[in-house]
Amino acid sequence: MKNRLKVLRAERDWTQAQLASALEVSRQTINAIEKGKFDPSLPLAFKAARLFNLTIEEIFQDEVEVA
Amino acid sequence: MTDQDIKKDTYQTKNCANNKTLRNWTSAWVITMAIAAFAPRFIWDFNTTLTIIALLINIAVGFRMLIANRDYLRGLDEMQQKILLEAMALALGVGLVVGLSYELLEDIKLITFEPEIPHIVILMGITYIFAVISGHRKYQ
């Protein structure tokens, strides 16, 4: 799953640690999500969406192409 | 980022407190285990009542340690929980598979000494540590 977390974070000039604290997770988890190594749960994705005032689809995209 | 700093404090403080609680109860469990193991011989000369009391205290503290461990795990975020869950599953699996084979070694006369439970506990501990390190590296 791809995501725009790193871009959105950079736009707001936040560090990984700041985003991690806002989402109440560890900095390592933010790093793993940004690198696409860990897919967040739905509640965490909703939390991120609320934080950035976006929909989940605007932050996270499925990498599987739908025909 | 005032609100986020507050949340950071909440999250980190909670984890720190859970970690401290777990450490304290684990230390208490180890101490009560040592008392139950050595005190009957060296302090109260196998007095049955005192030995039973020491053993019951050890078990009670052990259960409290389990609760502290549960709270610690619940306080972690979802990725950390996943890493620890996978590590625990691997440690349990290795302990079961190797433990049963190890126990079998004596029955089929491949070893002359009696298999000891602490050997399996040490193996499970080492497996768990390596699995946790490996899990963290996987998500780096």
N, CA and C atoms of all chains as a GROMACS GRO file, in nm:
protein
  621
    1MET      N    1   0.085  -0.121   0.000
    1MET     CA    2   0.000   0.000   0.000
    1MET      C    3   0.088   0.125   0.000
    2LYS      N    4   0.059   0.214  -0.095
    2LYS     CA    5   0.135   0.340  -0.101
    2LYS      C    6   0.069   0.443  -0.010
    3ASN      N    7   0.146   0.542   0.029
    3ASN     CA    8   0.084   0.650   0.107
    3ASN      C    9   0.159   0.781   0.088
    4ARG      N   10   0.090   0.890   0.121
    4ARG     CA   11   0.149   1.024   0.104
    4ARG      C   12   0.186   1.086   0.239
    5LEU      N   13   0.206   1.000   0.336
    5LEU     CA   14   0.231   1.050   0.471
    5LEU      C   15   0.355   1.138   0.479
    6LYS      N   16   0.460   1.096   0.412
    6LYS     CA   17   0.586   1.171   0.417
    6LYS      C   18   0.569   1.309   0.354
    7VAL      N   19   0.497   1.314   0.242
    7VAL     CA   20   0.474   1.442   0.172
    7VAL      C   21   0.389   1.534   0.259
    8LEU      N   22   0.281   1.479   0.312
    8LEU     CA   23   0.190   1.558   0.395
    8LEU      C   24   0.262   1.610   0.521
    9ARG      N   25   0.345   1.527   0.575
    9ARG     CA   26   0.422   1.567   0.694
    9ARG      C   27   0.521   1.679   0.658
   10ALA      N   28   0.587   1.661   0.544
   10ALA     CA   29   0.686   1.762   0.501
   10ALA      C   30   0.618   1.895   0.472
   11GLU      N   31   0.497   1.888   0.414
   11GLU     CA   32   0.423   2.013   0.383
   11GLU      C   33   0.395   2.093   0.509
   12ARG      N   34   0.377   2.023   0.618
   12ARG     CA   35   0.347   2.090   0.745
   12ARG      C   36   0.473   2.113   0.829
   13ASP      N   37   0.586   2.070   0.774
   13ASP     CA   38   0.715   2.087   0.842
   13ASP      C   39   0.718   2.016   0.978
   14TRP      N   40   0.659   1.898   0.979
   14TRP     CA   41   0.658   1.819   1.102
   14TRP      C   42   0.770   1.714   1.096
   15THR      N   43   0.822   1.679   1.208
   15THR     CA   44   0.918   1.569   1.215
   15THR      C   45   0.840   1.438   1.232
   16GLN      N   46   0.910   1.328   1.212
   16GLN     CA   47   0.844   1.197   1.233
   16GLN      C   48   0.799   1.184   1.378
   17ALA      N   49   0.881   1.236   1.468
   17ALA     CA   50   0.848   1.227   1.610
   17ALA      C   51   0.721   1.305   1.642
   18GLN      N   52   0.706   1.423   1.579
   18GLN     CA   53   0.586   1.503   1.603
   18GLN      C   54   0.461   1.434   1.549
   19LEU      N   55   0.474   1.377   1.428
   19LEU     CA   56   0.360   1.305   1.371
   19LEU      C   57   0.327   1.182   1.456
   20ALA      N   58   0.432   1.115   1.501
   20ALA     CA   59   0.412   0.996   1.586
   20ALA      C   60   0.336   1.033   1.713
   21SER      N   61   0.373   1.144   1.773
   21SER     CA   62   0.305   1.184   1.896
   21SER      C   63   0.161   1.225   1.869
   22ALA      N   64   0.138   1.286   1.754
   22ALA     CA   65   0.001   1.326   1.719
   22ALA      C   66  -0.087   1.204   1.697
   23LEU      N   67  -0.028   1.099   1.642
   23LEU     CA   68  -0.105   0.977   1.615
   23LEU      C   69  -0.095   0.876   1.729
   24GLU      N   70  -0.018   0.912   1.831
   24GLU     CA   71   0.001   0.825   1.948
   24GLU      C   72   0.057   0.688   1.911
   25VAL      N   73   0.161   0.692   1.830
   25VAL     CA   74   0.237   0.571   1.798
   25VAL      C   75   0.385   0.605   1.812
   26SER      N   76   0.471   0.505   1.792
   26SER     CA   77   0.615   0.530   1.803
   26SER      C   78   0.668   0.591   1.673
   27ARG      N   79   0.783   0.657   1.684
   27ARG     CA   80   0.845   0.715   1.565
   27ARG      C   81   0.882   0.606   1.464
   28GLN      N   82   0.922   0.490   1.515
   28GLN     CA   83   0.958   0.378   1.428
   28GLN      C   84   0.839   0.334   1.343
   29THR      N   85   0.721   0.341   1.402
   29THR     CA   86   0.601   0.301   1.328
   29THR      C   87   0.573   0.399   1.214
   30ILE      N   88   0.589   0.529   1.241
   30ILE     CA   89   0.571   0.629   1.135
   30ILE      C   90   0.671   0.605   1.023
   31ASN      N   91   0.795   0.579   1.061
   31ASN     CA   92   0.900   0.552   0.962
   31ASN      C   93   0.865   0.431   0.876
   32ALA      N   94   0.817   0.325   0.940
   32ALA     CA   95   0.782   0.203   0.867
   32ALA      C   96   0.663   0.227   0.774
   33ILE      N   97   0.567   0.306   0.819
   33ILE     CA   98   0.449   0.335   0.734
   33ILE      C   99   0.493   0.419   0.614
   34GLU      N  100   0.575   0.520   0.639
   34GLU     CA  101   0.621   0.607   0.530
   34GLU      C  102   0.698   0.528   0.424
   35LYS      N  103   0.774   0.430   0.469
   35LYS     CA  104   0.853   0.349   0.376
   35LYS      C  105   0.771   0.237   0.313
   36GLY      N  106   0.645   0.226   0.353
   36GLY     CA  107   0.559   0.121   0.297
   36GLY      C  108   0.588  -0.017   0.351
   37LYS      N  109   0.660  -0.023   0.462
   37LYS     CA  110   0.694  -0.154   0.519
   37LYS      C  111   0.589  -0.203   0.616
   38PHE      N  112   0.504  -0.113   0.661
   38PHE     CA  113   0.398  -0.152   0.754
   38PHE      C  114   0.269  -0.080   0.715
   39ASP      N  115   0.163  -0.158   0.701
   39ASP     CA  116   0.033  -0.099   0.669
   39ASP      C  117  -0.045  -0.074   0.797
   40PRO      N  118  -0.088   0.051   0.817
   40PRO     CA  119  -0.160   0.081   0.942
   40PRO      C  120  -0.298   0.017   0.945
   41SER      N  121  -0.349   0.003   1.066
   41SER     CA  122  -0.486  -0.048   1.081
   41SER      C  123  -0.584   0.061   1.036
   42LEU      N  124  -0.711   0.020   1.020
   42LEU     CA  125  -0.813   0.117   0.980
   42LEU      C  126  -0.829   0.231   1.082
   43PRO      N  127  -0.834   0.200   1.213
   43PRO     CA  128  -0.844   0.310   1.311
   43PRO      C  129  -0.728   0.410   1.301
   44LEU      N  130  -0.606   0.358   1.279
   44LEU     CA  131  -0.491   0.449   1.268
   44LEU      C  132  -0.499   0.530   1.138
   45ALA      N  133  -0.545   0.467   1.031
   45ALA     CA  134  -0.560   0.538   0.905
   45ALA      C  135  -0.665   0.649   0.919
   46PHE      N  136  -0.774   0.621   0.990
   46PHE     CA  137  -0.876   0.723   1.015
   46PHE      C  138  -0.819   0.838   1.100
   47LYS      N  139  -0.738   0.801   1.196
   47LYS     CA  140  -0.677   0.903   1.282
   47LYS      C  141  -0.588   0.997   1.200
   48ALA      N  142  -0.510   0.936   1.109
   48ALA     CA  143  -0.422   1.015   1.022
   48ALA      C  144  -0.507   1.105   0.932
   49ALA      N  145  -0.615   1.049   0.880
   49ALA     CA  146  -0.703   1.127   0.792
   49ALA      C  147  -0.762   1.246   0.866
   50ARG      N  148  -0.804   1.224   0.990
   50ARG     CA  149  -0.860   1.333   1.071
   50ARG      C  150  -0.754   1.440   1.097
   51LEU      N  151  -0.633   1.395   1.124
   51LEU     CA  152  -0.523   1.488   1.155
   51LEU      C  153  -0.493   1.579   1.037
   52PHE      N  154  -0.494   1.522   0.916
   52PHE     CA  155  -0.461   1.600   0.796
   52PHE      C  156  -0.586   1.659   0.728
   53ASN      N  157  -0.702   1.636   0.785
   53ASN     CA  158  -0.828   1.683   0.726
   53ASN      C  159  -0.846   1.633   0.583
   54LEU      N  160  -0.815   1.507   0.563
   54LEU     CA  161  -0.828   1.446   0.431
   54LEU      C  162  -0.906   1.315   0.446
   55THR      N  163  -0.942   1.258   0.332
   55THR     CA  164  -1.003   1.125   0.340
   55THR      C  165  -0.890   1.021   0.341
   56ILE      N  166  -0.925   0.901   0.383
   56ILE     CA  167  -0.825   0.794   0.386
   56ILE      C  168  -0.767   0.770   0.246
   57GLU      N  169  -0.855   0.775   0.145
   57GLU     CA  170  -0.810   0.748   0.007
   57GLU      C  171  -0.712   0.854  -0.041
   58GLU      N  172  -0.720   0.973   0.016
   58GLU     CA  173  -0.627   1.079  -0.026
   58GLU      C  174  -0.488   1.060   0.037
   59ILE      N  175  -0.481   0.976   0.138
   59ILE     CA  176  -0.351   0.950   0.203
   59ILE      C  177  -0.296   0.813   0.163
   60PHE      N  178  -0.384   0.714   0.165
   60PHE     CA  179  -0.340   0.576   0.136
   60PHE      C  180  -0.401   0.528   0.005
   61GLN      N  181  -0.317   0.468  -0.078
   61GLN     CA  182  -0.366   0.413  -0.204
   61GLN      C  183  -0.324   0.266  -0.217
   62ASP      N  184  -0.421   0.187  -0.264
   62ASP     CA  185  -0.392   0.046  -0.288
   62ASP      C  186  -0.303   0.035  -0.411
   63GLU      N  187  -0.199  -0.046  -0.404
   63GLU     CA  188  -0.106  -0.059  -0.518
   63GLU      C  189  -0.158  -0.150  -0.626
   64VAL      N  190  -0.264  -0.228  -0.594
   64VAL     CA  191  -0.321  -0.319  -0.694
   64VAL      C  192  -0.410  -0.238  -0.787
   65GLU      N  193  -0.380  -0.244  -0.915
   65GLU     CA  194  -0.458  -0.171  -1.014
   65GLU      C  195  -0.591  -0.241  -1.038
   66VAL      N  196  -0.699  -0.164  -1.034
   66VAL     CA  197  -0.831  -0.221  -1.062
   66VAL      C  198  -0.860  -0.206  -1.211
   67ALA      N  199  -0.894  -0.318  -1.278
   67ALA     CA  200  -0.915  -0.315  -1.424
   67ALA      C  201  -1.045  -0.245  -1.458
   68MET      N  202   0.223   2.295   1.779
   68MET     CA  203   0.222   2.151   1.812
   68MET      C  204   0.198   2.129   1.961
   69THR      N  205   0.130   2.222   2.021
   69THR     CA  206   0.108   2.209   2.164
   69THR      C  207   0.028   2.084   2.198
   70ASP      N  208  -0.083   2.066   2.125
   70ASP     CA  209  -0.167   1.949   2.149
   70ASP      C  210  -0.089   1.820   2.127
   71GLN      N  211  -0.006   1.823   2.019
   71GLN     CA  212   0.069   1.702   1.989
   71GLN      C  213   0.175   1.674   2.095
   72ASP      N  214   0.232   1.782   2.147
   72ASP     CA  215   0.330   1.763   2.253
   72ASP      C  216   0.265   1.702   2.375
   73ILE      N  217   0.141   1.745   2.400
   73ILE     CA  218   0.067   1.687   2.514
   73ILE      C  219   0.043   1.538   2.490
   74LYS      N  220   0.003   1.506   2.363
   74LYS     CA  221  -0.021   1.366   2.330
   74LYS      C  222   0.107   1.285   2.341
   75LYS      N  223   0.218   1.350   2.298
   75LYS     CA  224   0.347   1.282   2.306
   75LYS      C  225   0.378   1.246   2.451
   76ASP      N  226   0.353   1.346   2.536
   76ASP     CA  227   0.377   1.321   2.678
   76ASP      C  228   0.291   1.207   2.726
   77THR      N  229   0.162   1.208   2.684
   77THR     CA  230   0.070   1.105   2.727
   77THR      C  231   0.117   0.967   2.681
   78TYR      N  232   0.149   0.958   2.552
   78TYR     CA  233   0.189   0.829   2.495
   78TYR      C  234   0.320   0.781   2.556
   79GLN      N  235   0.418   0.868   2.557
   79GLN     CA  236   0.549   0.826   2.608
   79GLN      C  237   0.545   0.803   2.758
   80THR      N  238   0.472   0.888   2.828
   80THR     CA  239   0.461   0.871   2.973
   80THR      C  240   0.395   0.739   3.007
   81LYS      N  241   0.289   0.708   2.930
   81LYS     CA  242   0.217   0.582   2.954
   81LYS      C  243   0.308   0.461   2.931
   82ASN      N  244   0.382   0.465   2.818
   82ASN     CA  245   0.474   0.354   2.788
   82ASN      C  246   0.584   0.343   2.892
   83CYS      N  247   0.634   0.459   2.931
   83CYS     CA  248   0.742   0.460   3.030
   83CYS      C  249   0.693   0.403   3.163
   84ALA      N  250   0.570   0.442   3.201
   84ALA     CA  251   0.514   0.394   3.328
   84ALA      C  252   0.489   0.243   3.321
   85ASN      N  253   0.434   0.197   3.207
   85ASN     CA  254   0.410   0.052   3.190
   85ASN      C  255   0.540  -0.027   3.196
   86ASN      N  256   0.642   0.031   3.132
   86ASN     CA  257   0.773  -0.034   3.130
   86ASN      C  258   0.830  -0.045   3.272
   87LYS      N  259   0.815   0.063   3.346
   87LYS     CA  260   0.867   0.066   3.483
   87LYS      C  261   0.792  -0.034   3.572
   88THR      N  262   0.660  -0.038   3.555
   88THR     CA  263   0.578  -0.131   3.632
   88THR      C  264   0.617  -0.275   3.602
   89LEU      N  265   0.635  -0.305   3.473
   89LEU     CA  266   0.674  -0.441   3.433
   89LEU      C  267   0.812  -0.476   3.491
   90ARG      N  268   0.904  -0.382   3.484
   90ARG     CA  269   1.038  -0.407   3.538
   90ARG      C  270   1.032  -0.435   3.688
   91ASN      N  271   0.952  -0.355   3.759
   91ASN     CA  272   0.941  -0.373   3.904
   91ASN      C  273   0.881  -0.509   3.942
   92TRP      N  274   0.773  -0.547   3.871
   92TRP     CA  275   0.709  -0.674   3.903
   92TRP      C  276   0.796  -0.792   3.862
   93THR      N  277   0.871  -0.776   3.752
   93THR     CA  278   0.962  -0.884   3.710
   93THR      C  279   1.073  -0.900   3.814
   94SER      N  280   1.125  -0.788   3.862
   94SER     CA  281   1.229  -0.794   3.967
   94SER      C  282   1.173  -0.861   4.092
   95ALA      N  283   1.051  -0.821   4.129
   95ALA     CA  284   0.988  -0.879   4.248
   95ALA      C  285   0.969  -1.030   4.232
   96TRP      N  286   0.931  -1.070   4.112
   96TRP     CA  287   0.909  -1.213   4.085
   96TRP      C  288   1.040  -1.290   4.096
   97VAL      N  289   1.147  -1.235   4.040
   97VAL     CA  290   1.278  -1.301   4.047
   97VAL      C  291   1.322  -1.313   4.194
   98ILE      N  292   1.301  -1.207   4.271
   98ILE     CA  293   1.342  -1.208   4.412
   98ILE      C  294   1.262  -1.312   4.490
   99THR      N  295   1.128  -1.314   4.468
   99THR     CA  296   1.046  -1.410   4.541
   99THR      C  297   1.076  -1.554   4.496
  100MET      N  298   1.114  -1.569   4.370
  100MET     CA  299   1.155  -1.702   4.320
  100MET      C  300   1.283  -1.746   4.391
  101ALA      N  301   1.377  -1.654   4.406
  101ALA     CA  302   1.503  -1.686   4.474
  101ALA      C  303   1.476  -1.722   4.620
  102ILE      N  304   1.385  -1.647   4.682
  102ILE     CA  305   1.351  -1.677   4.823
  102ILE      C  306   1.289  -1.816   4.833
  103ALA      N  307   1.192  -1.844   4.744
  103ALA     CA  308   1.126  -1.975   4.748
  103ALA      C  309   1.223  -2.089   4.719
  104ALA      N  310   1.326  -2.060   4.638
  104ALA     CA  311   1.421  -2.166   4.600
  104ALA      C  312   1.529  -2.189   4.706
  105PHE      N  313   1.579  -2.080   4.764
  105PHE     CA  314   1.696  -2.094   4.853
  105PHE      C  315   1.667  -2.079   5.002
  106ALA      N  316   1.564  -2.002   5.035
  106ALA     CA  317   1.538  -1.978   5.178
  106ALA      C  318   1.506  -2.105   5.258
  107PRO      N  319   1.428  -2.200   5.200
  107PRO     CA  320   1.400  -2.322   5.278
  107PRO      C  321   1.528  -2.392   5.324
  108ARG      N  322   1.630  -2.390   5.242
  108ARG     CA  323   1.754  -2.460   5.276
  108ARG      C  324   1.844  -2.375   5.366
  109PHE      N  325   1.855  -2.247   5.335
  109PHE     CA  326   1.956  -2.165   5.402
  109PHE      C  327   1.901  -2.078   5.517
  110ILE      N  328   1.771  -2.058   5.522
  110ILE     CA  329   1.718  -1.966   5.625
  110ILE      C  330   1.628  -2.038   5.725
  111TRP      N  331   1.524  -2.107   5.677
  111TRP     CA  332   1.429  -2.162   5.776
  111TRP      C  333   1.428  -2.317   5.778
  112ASP      N  334   1.530  -2.378   5.733
  112ASP     CA  335   1.552  -2.523   5.748
  112ASP      C  336   1.428  -2.606   5.708
  113PHE      N  337   1.378  -2.578   5.590
  113PHE     CA  338   1.267  -2.654   5.530
  113PHE      C  339   1.140  -2.656   5.615
  114ASN      N  340   1.116  -2.547   5.686
  114ASN     CA  341   0.988  -2.533   5.758
  114ASN      C  342   0.876  -2.531   5.654
  115THR      N  343   0.787  -2.630   5.663
  115THR     CA  344   0.686  -2.647   5.557
  115THR      C  345   0.594  -2.525   5.542
  116THR      N  346   0.550  -2.470   5.654
  116THR     CA  347   0.458  -2.355   5.648
  116THR      C  348   0.523  -2.237   5.578
  117LEU      N  349   0.644  -2.205   5.619
  117LEU     CA  350   0.714  -2.090   5.558
  117LEU      C  351   0.743  -2.115   5.410
  118THR      N  352   0.774  -2.240   5.377
  118THR     CA  353   0.803  -2.274   5.237
  118THR      C  354   0.678  -2.257   5.151
  119ILE      N  355   0.564  -2.303   5.203
  119ILE     CA  356   0.438  -2.290   5.128
  119ILE      C  357   0.402  -2.142   5.111
  120ILE      N  358   0.421  -2.064   5.218
  120ILE     CA  359   0.392  -1.920   5.210
  120ILE      C  360   0.481  -1.854   5.103
  121ALA      N  361   0.610  -1.888   5.106
  121ALA     CA  362   0.703  -1.829   5.008
  121ALA      C  363   0.664  -1.866   4.866
  122LEU      N  364   0.621  -1.991   4.850
  122LEU     CA  365   0.580  -2.038   4.717
  122LEU      C  366   0.453  -1.967   4.669
  123LEU      N  367   0.356  -1.952   4.760
  123LEU     CA  368   0.231  -1.884   4.724
  123LEU      C  369   0.256  -1.738   4.689
  124ILE      N  370   0.346  -1.674   4.765
  124ILE     CA  371   0.380  -1.534   4.735
  124ILE      C  372   0.446  -1.526   4.597
  125ASN      N  373   0.534  -1.621   4.568
  125ASN     CA  374   0.600  -1.623   4.438
  125ASN      C  375   0.500  -1.638   4.324
  126ILE      N  376   0.404  -1.727   4.343
  126ILE     CA  377   0.301  -1.747   4.238
  126ILE      C  378   0.215  -1.622   4.222
  127ALA      N  379   0.176  -1.562   4.336
  127ALA     CA  380   0.093  -1.441   4.331
  127ALA      C  381   0.167  -1.327   4.261
  128VAL      N  382   0.293  -1.309   4.296
  128VAL     CA  383   0.372  -1.203   4.231
  128VAL      C  384   0.390  -1.235   4.083
  129GLY      N  385   0.404  -1.364   4.051
  129GLY     CA  386   0.417  -1.405   3.911
  129GLY      C  387   0.294  -1.367   3.830
  130PHE      N  388   0.176  -1.390   3.888
  130PHE     CA  389   0.053  -1.352   3.817
  130PHE      C  390   0.043  -1.201   3.801
  131ARG      N  391   0.088  -1.128   3.903
  131ARG     CA  392   0.086  -0.981   3.892
  131ARG      C  393   0.181  -0.935   3.782
  132MET      N  394   0.293  -1.007   3.769
  132MET     CA  395   0.388  -0.976   3.662
  132MET      C  396   0.322  -0.999   3.524
  133LEU      N  397   0.243  -1.106   3.514
  133LEU     CA  398   0.174  -1.132   3.388
  133LEU      C  399   0.078  -1.020   3.353
  134ILE      N  400   0.007  -0.970   3.454
  134ILE     CA  401  -0.086  -0.858   3.431
  134ILE      C  402  -0.007  -0.734   3.385
  135ALA      N  403   0.107  -0.710   3.450
  135ALA     CA  404   0.190  -0.595   3.411
  135ALA      C  405   0.239  -0.611   3.267
  136ASN      N  406   0.272  -0.735   3.231
  136ASN     CA  407   0.317  -0.762   3.093
  136ASN      C  408   0.203  -0.737   2.994
  137ARG      N  409   0.083  -0.780   3.031
  137ARG     CA  410  -0.034  -0.757   2.945
  137ARG      C  411  -0.058  -0.607   2.926
  138ASP      N  412  -0.050  -0.532   3.035
  138ASP     CA  413  -0.070  -0.387   3.027
  138ASP      C  414   0.038  -0.321   2.942
  139TYR      N  415   0.160  -0.372   2.955
  139TYR     CA  416   0.271  -0.318   2.876
  139TYR      C  417   0.244  -0.339   2.726
  140LEU      N  418   0.201  -0.462   2.692
  140LEU     CA  419   0.174  -0.493   2.551
  140LEU      C  420   0.058  -0.408   2.498
  141ARG      N  421  -0.044  -0.391   2.579
  141ARG     CA  422  -0.160  -0.312   2.536
  141ARG      C  423  -0.125  -0.164   2.516
  142GLY      N  424  -0.022  -0.120   2.586
  142GLY     CA  425   0.018   0.021   2.575
  142GLY      C  426   0.103   0.049   2.452
  143LEU      N  427   0.153  -0.056   2.388
  143LEU     CA  428   0.237  -0.036   2.269
  143LEU      C  429   0.149  -0.004   2.148
  144ASP      N  430   0.211   0.054   2.045
  144ASP     CA  431   0.133   0.079   1.924
  144ASP      C  432   0.124  -0.050   1.842
  145GLU      N  433   0.044  -0.045   1.736
  145GLU     CA  434   0.011  -0.169   1.663
  145GLU      C  435   0.132  -0.237   1.600
  146MET      N  436   0.230  -0.161   1.553
  146MET     CA  437   0.347  -0.225   1.492
  146MET      C  438   0.433  -0.293   1.598
  147GLN      N  439   0.451  -0.224   1.709
  147GLN     CA  440   0.530  -0.284   1.818
  147GLN      C  441   0.462  -0.411   1.869
  148GLN      N  442   0.330  -0.406   1.879
  148GLN     CA  443   0.255  -0.524   1.923
  148GLN      C  444   0.275  -0.640   1.826
  149LYS      N  445   0.274  -0.607   1.696
  149LYS     CA  446   0.290  -0.711   1.595
  149LYS      C  447   0.429  -0.774   1.606
  150ILE      N  448   0.530  -0.692   1.624
  150ILE     CA  449   0.668  -0.743   1.638
  150ILE      C  450   0.677  -0.837   1.758
  151LEU      N  451   0.622  -0.794   1.870
  151LEU     CA  452   0.632  -0.877   1.991
  151LEU      C  453   0.546  -1.003   1.979
  152LEU      N  454   0.430  -0.991   1.916
  152LEU     CA  455   0.344  -1.108   1.898
  152LEU      C  456   0.415  -1.214   1.813
  153GLU      N  457   0.477  -1.169   1.704
  153GLU     CA  458   0.550  -1.264   1.618
  153GLU      C  459   0.668  -1.326   1.693
  154ALA      N  460   0.735  -1.245   1.774
  154ALA     CA  461   0.849  -1.295   1.851
  154ALA      C  462   0.803  -1.398   1.955
  155MET      N  463   0.693  -1.368   2.020
  155MET     CA  464   0.640  -1.461   2.121
  155MET      C  465   0.595  -1.593   2.056
  156ALA      N  466   0.532  -1.582   1.938
  156ALA     CA  467   0.487  -1.702   1.868
  156ALA      C  468   0.607  -1.789   1.830
  157LEU      N  469   0.712  -1.725   1.782
  157LEU     CA  470   0.832  -1.800   1.743
  157LEU      C  471   0.898  -1.865   1.864
  158ALA      N  472   0.907  -1.789   1.973
  158ALA     CA  473   0.970  -1.842   2.095
  158ALA      C  474   0.890  -1.961   2.149
  159LEU      N  475   0.758  -1.948   2.146
  159LEU     CA  476   0.672  -2.058   2.193
  159LEU      C  477   0.687  -2.180   2.104
  160GLY      N  478   0.688  -2.158   1.974
  160GLY     CA  479   0.702  -2.269   1.879
  160GLY      C  480   0.835  -2.340   1.893
  161VAL      N  481   0.942  -2.262   1.902
  161VAL     CA  482   1.075  -2.321   1.918
  161VAL      C  483   1.082  -2.397   2.050
  162GLY      N  484   1.026  -2.338   2.154
  162GLY     CA  485   1.026  -2.403   2.285
  162GLY      C  486   0.952  -2.535   2.282
  163LEU      N  487   0.839  -2.539   2.213
  163LEU     CA  488   0.758  -2.661   2.206
  163LEU      C  489   0.829  -2.770   2.124
  164VAL      N  490   0.871  -2.732   2.004
  164VAL     CA  491   0.933  -2.830   1.914
  164VAL      C  492   1.065  -2.882   1.970
  165VAL      N  493   1.153  -2.788   2.004
  165VAL     CA  494   1.285  -2.830   2.056
  165VAL      C  495   1.271  -2.895   2.194
  166GLY      N  496   1.180  -2.843   2.275
  166GLY     CA  497   1.160  -2.896   2.409
  166GLY      C  498   1.118  -3.042   2.407
  167LEU      N  499   1.022  -3.075   2.321
  167LEU     CA  500   0.976  -3.214   2.312
  167LEU      C  501   1.085  -3.306   2.258
  168SER      N  502   1.157  -3.257   2.156
  168SER     CA  503   1.267  -3.338   2.101
  168SER      C  504   1.378  -3.355   2.204
  169TYR      N  505   1.406  -3.250   2.277
  169TYR     CA  506   1.510  -3.254   2.381
  169TYR      C  507   1.473  -3.356   2.488
  170GLU      N  508   1.346  -3.356   2.527
  170GLU     CA  509   1.299  -3.449   2.628
  170GLU      C  510   1.309  -3.593   2.577
  171LEU      N  511   1.287  -3.608   2.446
  171LEU     CA  512   1.291  -3.740   2.383
  171LEU      C  513   1.433  -3.798   2.380
  172LEU      N  514   1.532  -3.707   2.373
  172LEU     CA  515   1.672  -3.751   2.362
  172LEU      C  516   1.711  -3.848   2.474
  173GLU      N  517   1.661  -3.820   2.593
  173GLU     CA  518   1.698  -3.909   2.704
  173GLU      C  519   1.624  -4.042   2.693
  174ASP      N  520   1.496  -4.034   2.652
  174ASP     CA  521   1.416  -4.157   2.640
  174ASP      C  522   1.476  -4.254   2.539
  175ILE      N  523   1.532  -4.198   2.430
  175ILE     CA  524   1.587  -4.287   2.326
  175ILE      C  525   1.738  -4.306   2.344
  176LYS      N  526   1.786  -4.269   2.462
  176LYS     CA  527   1.926  -4.296   2.504
  176LYS      C  528   2.031  -4.227   2.416
  177LEU      N  529   1.998  -4.110   2.367
  177LEU     CA  530   2.098  -4.035   2.290
  177LEU      C  531   2.179  -3.944   2.381
  178ILE      N  532   2.122  -3.910   2.498
  178ILE     CA  533   2.197  -3.835   2.599
  178ILE      C  534   2.184  -3.909   2.731
  179THR      N  535   2.283  -3.889   2.816
  179THR     CA  536   2.282  -3.962   2.944
  179THR      C  537   2.227  -3.879   3.058
  180PHE      N  538   2.231  -3.744   3.040
  180PHE     CA  539   2.181  -3.658   3.148
  180PHE      C  540   2.031  -3.631   3.131
  181GLU      N  541   1.970  -3.586   3.241
  181GLU     CA  542   1.827  -3.558   3.237
  181GLU      C  543   1.802  -3.417   3.181
  182PRO      N  544   1.716  -3.402   3.081
  182PRO     CA  545   1.686  -3.268   3.027
  182PRO      C  546   1.629  -3.176   3.135
  183GLU      N  547   1.675  -3.054   3.135
  183GLU     CA  548   1.632  -2.958   3.237
  183GLU      C  549   1.542  -2.850   3.174
  184ILE      N  550   1.436  -2.813   3.246
  184ILE     CA  551   1.346  -2.708   3.198
  184ILE      C  552   1.419  -2.575   3.175
  185PRO      N  553   1.512  -2.535   3.266
  185PRO     CA  554   1.581  -2.407   3.243
  185PRO      C  555   1.652  -2.398   3.107
  186HIS      N  556   1.697  -2.512   3.053
  186HIS     CA  557   1.761  -2.508   2.921
  186HIS      C  558   1.661  -2.460   2.815
  187ILE      N  559   1.539  -2.508   2.825
  187ILE     CA  560   1.436  -2.468   2.730
  187ILE      C  561   1.399  -2.320   2.750
  188VAL      N  562   1.392  -2.280   2.877
  188VAL     CA  563   1.359  -2.140   2.907
  188VAL      C  564   1.466  -2.048   2.849
  189ILE      N  565   1.592  -2.087   2.864
  189ILE     CA  566   1.702  -2.006   2.808
  189ILE      C  567   1.691  -2.001   2.656
  190LEU      N  568   1.663  -2.116   2.595
  190LEU     CA  569   1.648  -2.121   2.448
  190LEU      C  570   1.534  -2.030   2.403
  191MET      N  571   1.422  -2.037   2.474
  191MET     CA  572   1.307  -1.952   2.438
  191MET      C  573   1.340  -1.804   2.455
  192GLY      N  574   1.414  -1.774   2.561
  192GLY     CA  575   1.453  -1.634   2.585
  192GLY      C  576   1.543  -1.582   2.475
  193ILE      N  577   1.640  -1.663   2.436
  193ILE     CA  578   1.732  -1.621   2.328
  193ILE      C  579   1.656  -1.606   2.196
  194THR      N  580   1.569  -1.703   2.169
  194THR     CA  581   1.487  -1.697   2.046
  194THR      C  582   1.403  -1.570   2.044
  195TYR      N  583   1.342  -1.539   2.159
  195TYR     CA  584   1.256  -1.420   2.169
  195TYR      C  585   1.337  -1.293   2.142
  196ILE      N  586   1.456  -1.284   2.203
  196ILE     CA  587   1.539  -1.164   2.185
  196ILE      C  588   1.578  -1.147   2.038
  197PHE      N  589   1.622  -1.256   1.975
  197PHE     CA  590   1.661  -1.249   1.834
  197PHE      C  591   1.541  -1.214   1.745
  198ALA      N  592   1.425  -1.269   1.779
  198ALA     CA  593   1.305  -1.242   1.699
  198ALA      C  594   1.262  -1.096   1.712
  199VAL      N  595   1.275  -1.039   1.831
  199VAL     CA  596   1.240  -0.898   1.850
  199VAL      C  597   1.336  -0.809   1.772
  200ILE      N  598   1.465  -0.839   1.780
  200ILE     CA  599   1.564  -0.760   1.705
  200ILE      C  600   1.538  -0.772   1.554
  201SER      N  601   1.512  -0.896   1.511
  201SER     CA  602   1.485  -0.920   1.369
  201SER      C  603   1.359  -0.845   1.324
  202GLY      N  604   1.256  -0.845   1.409
  202GLY     CA  605   1.132  -0.775   1.378
  202GLY      C  606   1.152  -0.625   1.362
  203HIS      N  607   1.230  -0.568   1.452
  203HIS     CA  608   1.257  -0.424   1.443
  203HIS      C  609   1.338  -0.391   1.317
  204ARG      N  610   1.432  -0.478   1.283
  204ARG     CA  611   1.512  -0.455   1.162
  204ARG      C  612   1.424  -0.465   1.037
  205LYS      N  613   1.328  -0.558   1.042
  205LYS     CA  614   1.239  -0.579   0.928
  205LYS      C  615   1.160  -0.452   0.893
  206TYR      N  616   1.120  -0.379   0.996
  206TYR     CA  617   1.036  -0.261   0.973
  206TYR      C  618   1.116  -0.129   0.973
  207GLN      N  619   1.250  -0.140   0.976
  207GLN     CA  620   1.331  -0.017   0.976
  207GLN      C  621   1.326   0.054   0.843
   0.00000   0.00000   0.00000
